[in-house]
Amino acid sequence: MEIRKGKKEDIKRIISIIKSATSDMESENIMQWDDLYPNEEVITNDIIEENLFVYEEDGIIKGIITLNEFQDIEYKEINWQYTKGKSLVIHRVCIDPRYKGNGIATSFLKYAELLGKEKGYESIRLDTFTLNKYSCRLYAKNGYEKRGIITFRKGEFFCFEKVII
């Protein structure tokens, strides 16, 4: 198992994973993603900016995560606990449905926390669709605290934060 930076040659596989995950979520009435987001342009930019990481095992990419400092303007509405230092932000955690339930998302969170500590971040922030009970449970189980709710095009999203200093 390896978590590494995504490469341009990974884009086709990543888009395939996103489409499968979107269909899987829709089958459970989780309408979080669609053809507009996340799309190939978003993923390509993540790779160019070196913010996208893949979970690869035996040469197979099984999931992705994007880690950077970008916070949507809606994040200003949230009463964050840690506001003096830098915050690492998690985006677009996506696991191939064939491999969900195998701890890949948890491995990504541990990786983000190690990277965040290495780079001097104070906390990690993220948002997730309020109706995605799986991701809400994942973040709570891993010590992330709900800090508020914001609204995007697809509905309401919980904002989570975890201190890592």
N, C-alpha and C positions, 0 to 999 in steps of 0.2 A: 504494500500500500504506500502511495506517495501523494502528497499534496504539493502541486507545483503551479507555477504561473501558466495561464492559458496561452496558447499560440494561435496564430492565424489559421494554421492547418487544422485546428480543433473546432473551428466555427461550425462546420456542417454537423458534426456529432453533437455539439452543444445545442444547436437549434433543434435537432431531433429530440434531444432529452427534454427541452422546454415544451415542445409540442406534445410529447407523450405525457408530461407532468400536467400540462394544462387540461388535456382530455381527462386524465385521471381525476383531477380536482373537480372538473365539471360533472363527472359521473357521480360525485358526492355532493353536488349542489354548492360547490365552492367556486364562485365566479370571479376569482381574484385576477387571473391573467387572461389574455385573449390575443388575437392576431396583431393588435397594436402595441402591446407591451407584455413582456420584453420581446423586442424584435432583433433582427440581425444587425441593424445599425447600432443599437444599444450595446450588444455583445461585442461587436467589432471595436467600438470605442473603449469598452472596458479592457479589452486585450491590448489595444494600442497604448492606453494609459497604464498598463501593467497592474491593473487592479483586480483582474479576474483570476481565480484559482480553480483548478480542477482536482478532483479526487480520482486518482487512477489506480487501478489494481489489475495486474496481469495484462497490461496494455489496453485496458478498457476504461474509458472515462465513465464514471458512475454518478458524478454530481459536480455542481459548480457553486461558487460563492464569489461575490464581489465585495472587496474591502477598500474603503477610502474615507475621506473626510467630508464628502458631500452630504449636506443636509437640505432637504426640500424646505422651501420657505415656510411651509406649514409647521415645521419643527419649532419655530419661534413661539408657537402657541402653547407649547408644553412646558410645564414646570419641572425642568430637569434638576436632578439633585446635585450633579457635579458640573459646575459652570466655569471654573477658573482655568482649567487645563484643556488640552486637546482631547477630542473624542473621536475614536474610530467608529465608522458607521458600516453596518452590515447591510448589503443589498442582495437581492436575487439569489437566495439560497434555493437550489433546485436539485432534487435527487431523481434519477431515473426511477420510475415507478417499479421496475423489476427488482430494484435493490433497496427500496425503502424498508425501514424497520431493521436495518443492519448496522445502525450506529454511525452512518456517514455524516448526518447533520450534526450529531454531537461531536464527531471528530473535527468538523469544520469550526464549531464554536470553540473548542479547545485550541485549535490552531490560531483563530482570531485573537484569543486571549493572550497566547504566547507572543504573537507578533505585536500586539498592542503594548504589552509590557516592554518588549525589546525596544520599541520605538518611542517609548515615553508617553503613551496615552494614559489619560486619567480614567476614562470610562469607555464603554462600548454602547452604542445606541443602535436602534433598529425599529422598523415598524412592520407589522404583519396584519393581514386581513382579520377583522374581528370574528368572521365566520369560519376561519381556518383553525378548528379546534386542535389539530395536530401540531401546528407550529406554535400556537399559544401555549400548549402544554410543554412542548420542547423547551421554549425559552424560560418558562417559569421553573421547570425542573432543573435547569442549569443556572439558576440564581439570578435571572434577569427580572427586574421589577417593572410592573406596569406604571407608567408615568402620566398617561393621558390618552386621549383619542383625537385623531385628526381625520379629515375627510379628503379623499382623492376621487378621481373619476369613477372608480368601481365601488365606492362606498366608504365605510368607516374602518379605520385601521388603529390598532393599539400601538402605542409607542412604548418600547421597553428600554431599560438602561441597566448596566451592570458596572460596578466599580472594579477596576483592575489594578489600582495603585497599591 
